[in-house]
Amino acid sequence: MSNECTLGEIVYPVADKVEGVKDPSLNYVGLEHLCSGSGYLKGCAASSTSISTNSIFRAGDVIFGKLRPNLRKSVLAPFDGYCSTDLLVLRAVEGVLPEYAARVFQSEHVFRYAEKTAVGTKMPRTSWAQLKKLNIFVPHFSEQKTIAKILDILDTQIRQTEAIIAKLQQVKQGLLHDLLTRGIDASGQLRPPREQAPELYKDSPLGWIPKDWGTPTINDVVESLSDGPFGSNLKTEHYVELEGVRVVRLQNISVGKYDDTDRAFISFKHADSFFRNKVIPGDLLVASLGDQNHPVGRACLYPKRLPNAINKADCFRVRAKEKCHNAFLMLALNGETSRKQVRGYEQGVTLKRINTSNLRKVVIPLPLKEEQLVIECRYRSIENKLAYFEGEVLKLKKQKAGLMDDLLTGRVRVTELIEQEKQAS
């Protein structure tokens, strides 16, 4: 096979379909089961869950999402099964390694072409008739195997690191619960559970908490709690693209973390009228709106590395009194006992919301300031671990993207890499 050929020369479409009753021993794969841009399945369903006509695939086939190709969904089938007709089933021809073909269909080169050839506005769709025309690079079979192996190793590292992140996320949730119900004793350790040391605890409106902790309301511990300017005073049309004052919006507030990926600014002149809405580094930010995936009352700190800002109407800016740290109040608001109280005050149907007067009623557990600091430090340590591994995943994904671009276009040949390794050793 020549190094230069088309997609239609390395795979062919499998047209096998099934209607009605399906083999119950096989699973069904829909577009929703493919992870965007990652090249692997995040799940499957029983074949009985799909009552429509399905395509039939077998292990080693390439499954490619032709509907909304901008989602970048393509995977090498790990088992035999059925799939949605919104997915193309493609089988490698003789002389092409299925694993290599799968990598080609996960490349930016193919995804960009699929987007370009997609037809439709709300639900764009590409077709095999268009995709098969795309020119690609296909090396000798032995080089295909080496390229697939290199990318497999990177994928394994990515998945292993993502598994560590998922585990740390679980540990973080458990730790937050323990820190807000047991705290840290004088020896720097979590207090033993109440079942083991009942004398260390007392009953409270929040349940059992350490004896020397208080249960104030948010109103008791805040120096100021400000919502944003009235909606008509700060609208999207007021945003400027050039330099200005940052606007803190709902999408910036994640649970325990400020998301700085979506930025908005208003002019310095316009910002002068919002002096009561000024946000400074270290301020606590609380979301007044939420949905199933983004809880009402979620809280984070405004990062110290960012300049002063103003908060929009759907974001509360909070500053705690001397007896309570902003960082501890953030942890308390993100804890389950506060979440339950906030849910009790929520209003609205599609979008839930809480107002400032109800937020002030929320009761929190409050240790002395010295213990607050230790709790914050303990929680921050696991956040730092998470940040490290999240950074590692980003680096690995960037490395994989670069390698795919180099190796799948022939810009860098595997034979050259092997030769470089030999020289380096």
C-alpha positions in Angstrom: 0.0 0.0 0.0 1.2 3.5 -0.9 2.0 6.0 1.9 -0.5 8.4 0.3 -4.1 7.1 0.0 -7.6 8.0 1.0 -9.7 6.9 4.0 -11.8 4.8 1.5 -8.6 2.8 0.7 -7.9 1.8 4.3 -11.4 0.9 5.6 -14.8 0.0 4.2 -18.2 0.6 5.7 -20.1 -2.3 7.2 -23.7 -2.2 6.2 -25.0 -5.0 8.4 -28.2 -4.0 10.2 -30.6 -5.6 12.6 -34.3 -4.8 13.3 -36.5 -6.0 16.1 -35.3 -8.6 18.5 -31.5 -8.6 19.2 -29.1 -11.0 20.8 -29.4 -10.3 24.5 -25.8 -11.4 25.1 -24.5 -8.4 23.1 -24.4 -4.8 24.2 -25.6 -1.6 22.5 -23.5 1.5 21.9 -25.0 4.9 21.3 -23.4 8.2 20.5 -23.7 9.1 24.2 -21.4 6.2 25.1 -18.4 7.5 23.3 -16.1 10.0 25.1 -15.4 13.2 23.2 -11.9 13.4 21.9 -10.5 10.6 24.1 -10.9 7.5 21.9 -12.6 5.2 24.3 -16.0 4.1 25.5 -17.4 5.4 28.8 -20.1 2.8 28.8 -22.7 0.8 26.9 -26.3 -0.5 27.4 -28.2 -3.8 27.0 -29.2 -4.5 23.5 -32.9 -4.5 24.6 -32.7 -0.8 25.4 -32.6 0.1 21.7 -35.9 -0.7 19.8 -34.9 1.0 16.6 -32.8 -0.4 13.7 -29.1 -0.8 14.7 -25.8 -1.3 12.9 -23.9 -4.4 13.8 -20.2 -4.2 14.6 -17.5 -6.6 15.8 -14.4 -6.2 17.9 -11.7 -4.3 16.0 -14.1 -2.2 13.9 -13.8 1.6 14.0 -17.0 3.3 15.3 -17.1 6.9 14.2 -19.7 9.5 15.1 -21.1 11.0 11.9 -23.7 13.1 13.8 -22.3 16.3 15.2 -18.7 15.4 14.3 -17.5 18.5 16.3 -17.9 16.3 19.4 -14.9 14.2 18.1 -16.3 10.8 18.9 -14.5 7.8 17.5 -13.4 4.5 19.1 -12.0 1.1 18.2 -14.7 -1.4 19.2 -13.5 -3.5 22.1 -16.3 -6.1 21.7 -19.0 -7.3 19.3 -22.3 -5.5 19.5 -24.9 -3.2 18.1 -24.7 0.6 17.7 -26.8 3.6 16.7 -27.0 4.4 13.0 -25.7 7.8 13.9 -22.4 5.9 14.1 -20.4 4.7 11.1 -19.1 1.2 11.4 -15.8 0.9 9.4 -13.6 -2.2 9.0 -9.9 -2.1 8.1 -8.9 -3.6 4.8 -6.1 -6.2 4.5 -2.7 -4.7 5.1 -4.1 -2.0 7.5 -3.9 -2.6 11.2 -7.3 -1.9 12.9 -5.5 -0.1 15.8 -3.8 2.2 13.3 -7.0 2.8 11.4 -8.7 3.8 14.7 -5.9 6.3 15.4 -6.4 7.9 12.0 -10.1 8.3 12.7 -9.2 10.0 16.0 -6.9 12.5 14.4 -7.6 16.2 14.1 -7.1 15.9 10.3 -10.1 13.6 10.0 -12.3 15.4 12.6 -11.7 18.8 10.9 -12.6 17.3 7.6 -15.7 15.6 9.0 -16.9 19.0 10.4 -16.2 20.7 7.1 -18.3 18.2 5.2 -21.1 18.0 7.7 -24.6 19.1 6.4 -27.2 20.7 8.6 -27.3 23.5 11.2 -28.8 22.2 14.5 -27.7 18.6 14.0 -24.9 18.6 11.4 -24.0 15.2 9.9 -21.2 14.0 7.8 -21.3 11.0 5.5 -19.0 8.2 4.3 -19.4 9.4 0.8 -17.6 12.5 1.8 -15.1 11.1 4.4 -13.8 8.4 2.1 -12.3 11.1 -0.2 -9.9 12.5 2.4 -6.2 11.9 1.7 -4.2 10.4 4.6 -0.7 9.0 5.3 -0.5 5.2 5.8 3.0 3.7 6.4 4.1 0.1 6.1 2.4 -2.4 8.4 5.3 -2.7 10.8 5.4 1.1 11.2 1.6 1.1 11.8 2.1 -1.3 14.7 4.8 0.8 16.2 2.7 4.0 16.0 -0.3 2.3 17.5 1.8 0.9 20.3 3.3 4.4 21.1 -0.1 6.0 21.2 -1.5 3.0 23.3 1.2 3.6 25.9 0.3 7.3 26.2 -3.4 6.4 26.4 -2.7 4.0 29.2 -0.8 6.7 31.1 -3.7 9.1 30.6 -6.3 6.6 31.9 -4.2 5.6 34.9 -3.7 9.2 35.8 -7.4 10.0 35.3 -8.2 7.0 37.6 -5.9 8.6 40.3 -7.8 11.8 39.9 -11.2 10.1 40.2 -10.0 8.4 43.4 -8.6 11.6 44.8 -12.0 13.3 44.1 -13.7 10.6 46.2 -11.1 10.9 48.9 -11.6 14.7 48.9 -15.4 14.4 49.4 -14.9 12.0 52.3 -12.2 14.2 53.8 -14.4 17.3 53.6 -17.2 15.5 55.4 -14.8 14.4 58.2 -13.2 17.8 58.5 -16.6 19.5 58.9 -17.9 16.9 61.4 -14.8 15.8 63.3 -12.2 18.4 62.7 -8.5 18.2 63.7 -7.4 17.7 67.3 -4.3 19.2 69.0 -2.1 16.4 67.7 -2.9 17.3 64.1 -5.1 14.3 63.5 -8.7 13.8 62.7 -10.6 13.4 65.9 -11.7 9.8 66.4 -15.4 9.1 65.3 -18.1 9.8 67.9 -18.7 6.0 68.2 -15.2 5.6 69.5 -15.0 8.8 71.6 -18.5 10.1 72.4 -17.1 12.4 75.2 -15.5 14.6 72.4 -18.8 15.5 70.8 -22.1 17.3 71.4 -25.5 17.3 69.7 -26.3 20.3 67.6 -28.7 21.5 64.9 -26.2 20.1 62.4 -25.9 16.7 64.2 -22.9 15.6 66.3 -20.0 18.0 66.2 -16.9 18.5 68.4 -17.7 20.0 71.9 -15.9 23.3 71.4 -17.4 24.1 68.0 -20.2 26.7 67.5 -23.2 26.6 65.1 -23.7 30.2 63.9 -25.7 31.2 60.9 -24.0 32.8 57.9 -25.4 36.1 59.0 -23.5 35.7 62.3 -20.1 35.2 60.7 -20.2 37.6 57.7 -19.0 41.2 57.7 -20.7 41.9 54.3 -22.7 39.9 51.8 -23.4 41.6 48.6 -25.3 40.5 45.5 -24.4 42.1 42.1 -25.8 45.2 40.5 -29.4 45.3 39.2 -29.6 43.4 35.9 -30.4 46.3 33.7 -27.3 48.1 35.0 -24.9 45.4 33.9 -25.9 43.5 30.7 -23.9 41.6 28.1 -24.0 44.7 25.9 -21.9 46.5 28.5 -18.9 44.1 28.1 -15.8 45.3 26.3 -13.2 43.3 24.5 -10.3 45.5 25.3 -8.7 46.1 28.7 -11.2 46.8 31.5 -12.4 45.6 34.9 -13.2 41.9 35.2 -16.8 40.7 35.8 -17.3 37.7 38.0 -20.1 35.6 36.6 -22.0 32.5 37.5 -19.9 30.3 35.2 -16.7 31.3 37.0 -17.9 29.7 40.3 -17.2 26.0 40.6 -17.2 24.0 43.8 -14.1 25.1 45.6 -12.5 26.5 42.5 -12.6 29.7 40.5 -12.9 28.9 36.8 -11.1 31.6 34.8 -11.6 30.1 31.3 -14.6 32.4 30.5 -13.7 36.0 31.0 -15.7 39.2 30.7 -14.8 42.8 31.2 -16.5 46.2 31.4 -14.9 49.6 31.0 -13.2 51.3 33.9 -15.6 54.2 33.7 -18.6 51.9 33.9 -17.1 49.9 36.8 -16.8 53.1 38.9 -20.5 53.1 39.6 -20.3 49.6 41.1 -18.1 50.4 44.2 -20.3 48.3 46.5 -19.8 45.3 44.1 -16.1 45.4 44.2 -14.4 41.9 44.5 -10.9 41.7 45.8 -8.5 38.7 45.9 -9.4 36.4 48.7 -13.1 37.3 48.7 -15.6 34.5 48.9 -17.9 34.0 45.9 -21.2 32.2 46.2 -23.5 31.2 43.3 -27.1 32.2 43.7 -28.3 30.1 40.8 -27.8 26.4 39.9 -29.1 23.3 38.3 -28.6 19.5 38.7 -24.9 19.7 37.8 -24.1 23.0 39.3 -25.5 23.3 42.8 -27.0 26.5 44.2 -24.8 27.9 46.9 -21.5 26.5 45.6 -18.6 28.6 46.7 -15.0 29.4 45.8 -12.4 32.1 46.6 -11.5 34.8 44.2 -7.8 34.0 43.4 -5.1 36.2 44.8 -3.4 36.2 41.4 -6.3 38.1 39.7 -7.0 41.8 39.7 -9.9 43.5 41.4 -13.3 42.8 39.8 -17.0 43.3 40.3 -19.6 40.6 40.8 -22.7 40.1 38.7 -26.2 39.9 40.1 -26.2 36.0 40.2 -23.0 35.9 42.3 -22.8 36.9 45.9 -19.6 38.4 47.2 -19.0 37.5 50.9 -16.4 38.7 53.5 -16.3 36.9 56.8 -15.8 38.5 60.2 -12.6 38.1 62.2 -13.7 34.9 63.9 -14.2 33.1 60.6 -11.8 32.7 57.6 -13.2 33.1 54.1 -11.5 29.9 53.2 -13.2 27.9 56.0 -16.6 29.5 55.2 -16.1 28.3 51.6 -15.5 24.7 52.8 -18.5 24.9 55.1 -20.8 26.1 52.3 -19.6 23.3 50.0 -20.2 20.7 52.7 -23.3 18.5 52.7 -25.0 20.0 55.7 -25.0 23.4 54.1 -26.1 21.9 50.8 -29.1 20.4 52.4 -30.1 23.6 54.0 -29.7 25.5 50.7 -31.9 23.0 48.9 -34.6 23.7 51.5 -34.5 27.4 50.6 -34.3 27.0 46.8 -36.9 28.7 44.6 -37.6 28.3 40.9 -38.2 25.4 38.5 -35.7 25.1 35.7 -33.0 27.2 37.4 -33.0 27.0 41.2 -32.0 30.1 43.2 -31.4 31.4 46.7 -31.6 35.0 47.8 -29.3 36.7 50.3 -31.8 36.7 53.2 -32.2 32.9 53.0 -28.5 32.4 52.5 -27.9 34.3 55.7 -30.0 31.7 57.6 -27.8 28.8 56.7 -26.2 27.3 59.8 -22.5 26.2 59.7 -20.2 24.3 62.0 -17.5 26.7 63.4 -14.3 25.7 65.2 -11.9 28.2 66.7 -9.7 30.1 64.2 -6.6 28.1 64.9 -8.4 24.8 64.0 -10.0 26.5 61.0 -6.5 27.1 59.6 -5.4 23.5 60.2 -8.6 22.2 58.5 -8.0 24.6 55.5 -4.4 23.4 55.2 -5.4 19.7 55.3 -8.0 20.2 52.6 -5.6 22.3 50.5 -3.1 19.5 50.6 -5.4 17.1 48.7 -6.4 20.0 46.4 -2.7 20.4 45.5 -2.4 16.7 44.8 -5.4 16.9 42.5 -4.0 20.0 40.7 -0.7 18.1 40.2 -2.3 15.1 38.5 -4.7 17.2 36.5 -1.7 19.1 35.2 -0.1 15.7 34.3 -3.1 14.7 32.4 -3.1 17.9 30.4 0.6 17.5 29.6 0.1 13.9 28.5 -2.9 14.9 26.3 -0.9 17.6 24.8 2.0 15.2 24.1 -0.4 12.7 22.6 -1.9 15.4 20.3 1.5 16.4 19.1 2.6 12.9 18.5 -0.6 12.0 16.6 -0.1 15.1 14.4 3.5 14.1 13.7 3.2 10.3 13.3 -0.2 10.1 11.5 0.9 12.7 8.9 4.3 11.2 8.3 6.0 14.4 9.4 8.0 12.4 11.8 8.7 8.7 11.0 8.9 6.1 13.6 12.1 4.8 12.1 13.6 8.2 12.8 12.5 8.1 16.5 14.0 4.6 16.9 17.2 5.8 15.4 17.3 8.8 17.8 16.7 6.5 20.8 19.6 4.2 19.7 21.9 7.2 19.4 20.8 8.6 22.7 21.5 5.3 24.5 
